[in-house]
């Protein structure tokens, strides 16, 4: 999480849909924006959200009437991608009815917020041969919004995690957004070693006979004899056959993409050679590679923390995008 000195969005209100544990909330509140409504169906994630923001999210968004949602300037959320039954037929709400994106659309249709800020998996744009994404864009256009999207990797924004996601920003048509651009990544040099805990008690250490370390990583040297780090995961070994969750990485590289699910010895976090041991990341380290500050209150159950951070958004990336969003809407005001 980067420190924002100028509260550029202090006059704006936002709602946090599919809120998870509050990545969007952290990012927007760092700019001074006020959260007036949140929704999250997962009970454990909702409890974590409440502990950290003193705001209890409402439950299933599909059962909430739009009239019961407060007016707001910004709608944000990392919405789940569900199959669209009639994708790409340009039939408006008929194309998206039965999907969770429909709930975003019905809220937007009623409240007409100035900005929509959404996040999803990289492959959303290819889902169902691109028909799903096309339907989303058409729906937003028909609702009266100019829409922009781009795939960005958290690795390029000061977070040591390889995490590619598609980000969607939409401005209401009365706002001149033609100068909006997604941020050019600062490509900050960082590595997993920068965020590791010292001797964490809840990071699983792997001890077995089929561990193979087959590659030594030696950082490059610059003309000034300073270490040059690679902003990507660096595989140096494997467990078993080296399938998903069985690859070992160097701590001078980046973490692989955190996952809420997945198997293997390194399930959810990946495996890393740290202080001579092969281990998973701890829940606190997972929080750090998503940009959460160290005062963030974790779920008491490690299994829930792993799931929650695997489902979360990368705060740093959101903040860099918000810097560009603020330029447009503050100029409009």
N, C-alpha and C positions, 0 to 999 in steps of 0.2 A: 504494500500500500504506500503510495507516494503522498507526501504532505502538501496539501493545497492551502496556500496562504490567503488567496483572495477568494472569498465565498461568493463565487460568480452566480450562484443559483439560489441565493438566500430568499428571494421573493417567490419561489416556485414550490408547488405542492406536487407530490407524486404518489402513485399507487404501485405496489409491489406484488405482481401476480406470479404464481408458481414460485413463491419466494424462497423456498429452500431454507437455508440458514442465514440469508441476508446479505449476499454479495452485492447485489444491486443497492440495497439499503446503505451499506457502508460507503459505496462509491458516491452515491448521490448526496448523502448527508455530509460527506467530506467537502462538498461544494456549498453546503448551507441549505440544501433543499429539505423540505419537511415531508415525512411520510404520513399520509392520512388514512391509509388502508393497506392491509396485506392479506394475502390468501395463500394457504399451503395445506394440502390435504394430509401429508405425512405427520403423524402425531409427534414422533421424536424430533423431526426437524423443526416443527412448530414450537416445541418446548425450548429447543436451543435458541431459536429466534427470539422468543419471549424473554429468556434469561439475559440476552445481550442487548436488546433494544427496548425492553419494558413495553412491548407491544405484542399482544396475542393475535396471531393471524387468524382470520376466519378460515373455515374449512373448505370443502369442495366448491370451487368457483362455479361449477355448472348448476349449483343449487342456490346461487345468490342472485337476487334481482338487481338489475342495473340501477334502479331507483334508490337502492340501499347503499350504493357506493358513493362516497363523497366526490364532489367536483374536484378536478385535478388538472394540472398543466402537463404532466409527464406520466405516461404509462410505460412501465418497464416489466421485463420478465424473461426468464429462460423457459419458454413453453415447450412441453414435450411434443415430439413429432409423431403423429399418428397417421396411418394410411388414410388417404382421402378417397372417398367412394366414387366421386364423379369428377376427379381432378381435371382441370384445364378446359372445362366446357363453357366458361365465362357466364355462369348462371348465378353469380353473386353468392348470397348466403347458402343457396342450395348446394354449391360446390363444397362448402366447408362444414355444413351441418353434420353433427355427429363427431366432430373433431374438437380438440381443446382450443384450436385456433379460432373456432367459431365464437368462443366466449370472449376472446380478445376483441373480435370484430363487433359483437353486439354491445360491448362496453364503449368502444370507440364510436360507434354509430350514435349512441345516446349522449355521451359526454363531450365528444369532440375535443380531446386534449390537444395541446399545441404540438407535442412530440411523442412519438412512440420509439422505444429503445428496447430491442429484442435480441436474444442470443439463442443459438441452436448449434447442433453438431454440424461439422463441416459438410457432411454428405447430404444435408437437407436439400441442397441445390441440385443433387443428382437423383434424389428419391423418385421412384416411379418414372424414370426417364425424364426428369425435370418437370413433370406435370404438377407435382405438389407445390414446388416453389413458384411456378408460374401462376398457380391459383392464388397463392398468398399475395403475390405482387398485384395481380388484377384486383383482388378484393380490397387491398389498401388504396389502390388508385380509385376504385369506384366509391370508396368512402371519403375521398377528397384529400388524399395525401401524396406528396412527392416522396418517393422511396429510394434509399441508397443501401447498398449492402457490400460487404467485403469479408473475405476470410483473413483472419489475423492470428498470429501465433504468440502465445504468452512468452515464449522464449526470447522474443525481441523487445520485450517491455519491462525488463528488470526482474523477471520471475524465472527461476531455474527449473522450468517445467515445459516440456514440449507439449503444447496444448493448442491445437488449431480449432477454431470455432468460427462460424459465420455470424456476423453482427449486422443487424438490420436497423436502420434509423429512418424514420419517416416524419416529415414535417407537414403540418396542415397547409393547404394550398394558399391560404392568405399570408403565409410567412414566406418571404423570398429566401429560398434555400439554395439557389443555384451555385453559390460559392462554397457550399459545404464539401469538405473533403475528409476522408478518414485520415487519421494521423499517420505520418511517416514514422516508422518505428525508430526509436533512438538507438536500438541495437546495443543496449547496455551490457557490458561484459560481466557476467555473474556465473556462479556455479553452485552446485548442491552443497559443497563444503561450507559456503557462506551462511547457510541457514540451519545447519545440523545442531541438534542438542548434544550436550556432553553426557555420555553414558545414560541414555534414556532407558527407563525401566520397562516401557511397554512397546518396544520395537523388537519384533520377533527375530531372533538369530537362527540362521539355518546351519545345521551340522548334519552332514550326510556324506556317503561315500562317493556319490556321483557328481560332485562339484568339480568343474574344470575351468581353471583360469588359463586362457591361451593367448592373451595379448597384454602387453605392458603399454600403458599410455604415457607418453612423454610430451609435456606441453611444449609448444613452439616458443622460440625466443625472438623478441623484436630486436631492432637495432640498438635499443636502449637497454637491452638485457633484462627486460621485464617479461613476465610470463603472459603468454597470449592464450586465453581460454577459448574453447569451442562451445558456442551457445547451442548445444544439442546433446542428446544422450550419447554416451560413448560405451559401447558394449565391449566387455573385456573377457567374458566367460559365459558359462551356462551351467544349469542344473539339469540332470536327466537328459532329454533330447533337445533342450533349448527351445521349447515351444513357448506360447504365450504364458507369461508369468514365471518363466524358467530361465530368463536371461539376466546376466549380471552386468552391472554398469559401474563406471568409475565416478567417484565423488567430485572430480574436477570437471565433469560434464553436467548435463541437466537431468532431471528426473523424467521418466517417461510419463505419458498422460495418466493422471490419476483416474481410477475407474470405480464406480459404485459396485460393480460386480466383477466377474472374472475369476478364474481359478489359477492353479499352479502354486508353487511354493512362495512366489512373490505376489500373490493375488492382491489386486487393488492399488498397490504402490510400486511394484517392481522390486528387484533385488539389487543391492549395492555393496561394493567392497569398501568398508569403513573401519579404520583402525584395525585392519587385519581380520575383520569378521565379515561374513556375508549376512546381511540383514535387510529387513523391510524398513520403510520409514515409520516413524512414530506418528501418532495423530497430530501432535503439535507441529512436527515437520511438514505434514500434509497441509496444515493450516498456513504455514509460512510459504509454501510453494504455490498457494492460491492467493497470496497477498494479504491474508488476515493478520492483524496485529496480535502481539503476544498476550494482550489482556482479553482476547476473545475467549469466552467460557465454552469449554468443550462438553460434549455429552459424556455422561459418566461411563457409558459403555463404549469401549474402543471400537467395537464392530459397527456401532451407529456412527461414530465419528468418521471412520473410513468411508462409509456409504455417503455421508453428508458432504464431505469434501470432494469425493469423486463426482458428485452431482452438482457441485457448486460452480460458480463463475469465477474467473480470474479478475480480481479487483483492479489491479494495475491497468489492465487493458481497458476496462470500463472507464477509468479515470481519464486516460488519454483521449478516448473518444468523447467524453463529456466536455473536455476542454474545447473541442471543435463544435460540439452542439451549443455550448454556451455562447460562442462567438456569433452564431446565427440568431438565436432567439433574443439575446441581449441587444443585438443590432436592430432587430425587429421592434423591440420595445422602445 
